[in-house]
Amino acid sequence: MFKQFTENINANQAYLLFSLGIFFVFFIVVTIMLIRIRKQHVDHMRDLPLHDSLTDSTPPLQS
């Protein structure tokens, strides 16, 4: 089935198949990264905006 599909591809369709392949590879890599990420890292990244030292030490803006 795939052999018949790939034999009749012109140049424009090759770009579409290439971009579809890139999308699937990216989607699979991101999915694997999300499955493998540690809960401690997620908790640390979630708490970063709350414990930012720059926001605690800057004076309020003058209006």
C-alpha positions as CSV (number, residue, x, y, z in Angstrom):
1,M,0.0,0.0,0.0
2,F,2.7,2.5,0.9
3,K,4.7,1.6,-2.2
4,Q,1.9,2.7,-4.5
5,F,1.4,5.8,-2.5
6,T,5.1,6.9,-2.7
7,E,5.5,6.1,-6.4
8,N,3.0,8.8,-7.4
9,I,4.4,11.6,-5.3
10,N,5.4,14.9,-7.0
11,A,7.6,17.5,-5.5
12,N,4.9,19.4,-3.6
13,Q,3.6,16.3,-2.0
14,A,7.1,15.3,-0.9
15,Y,7.3,18.5,1.2
16,L,4.0,17.7,2.8
17,L,5.2,14.2,3.7
18,F,8.5,15.5,5.0
19,S,6.7,18.1,7.2
20,L,4.3,15.4,8.5
21,G,7.3,13.2,9.3
22,I,9.0,16.1,11.2
23,F,5.7,16.7,13.2
24,F,5.4,13.0,14.2
25,V,9.0,12.8,15.3
26,F,8.7,16.0,17.3
27,F,5.4,14.8,18.9
28,I,6.9,11.4,19.8
29,V,10.1,13.0,21.3
30,V,8.0,15.5,23.4
31,T,5.7,12.7,24.6
32,I,8.7,10.6,25.7
33,M,10.3,13.6,27.5
34,L,7.0,14.3,29.3
35,I,6.7,10.6,30.4
36,R,10.3,10.5,31.7
37,I,10.3,13.9,33.5
38,R,10.8,13.6,37.3
39,K,8.1,15.0,39.6
40,Q,10.7,16.9,41.6
41,H,11.7,18.8,38.5
42,V,8.1,19.7,37.7
43,D,7.6,20.9,41.3
44,H,10.7,23.0,41.2
45,M,9.8,24.6,37.9
46,R,6.3,25.3,39.1
47,D,7.5,27.1,42.2
48,L,10.1,29.2,40.5
49,P,7.9,32.3,39.9
50,L,6.9,32.3,43.5
51,H,10.5,32.2,44.9
52,D,12.1,34.6,42.5
53,S,14.7,36.7,44.3
54,L,14.5,39.6,41.8
55,T,10.9,40.3,42.5
56,D,11.4,40.3,46.3
57,S,14.2,42.8,46.3
58,T,13.0,45.4,43.7
59,P,11.1,48.4,45.0
60,P,7.6,49.0,43.8
61,L,7.2,51.2,40.7
62,Q,6.5,54.9,41.2
63,S,3.4,56.2,39.4
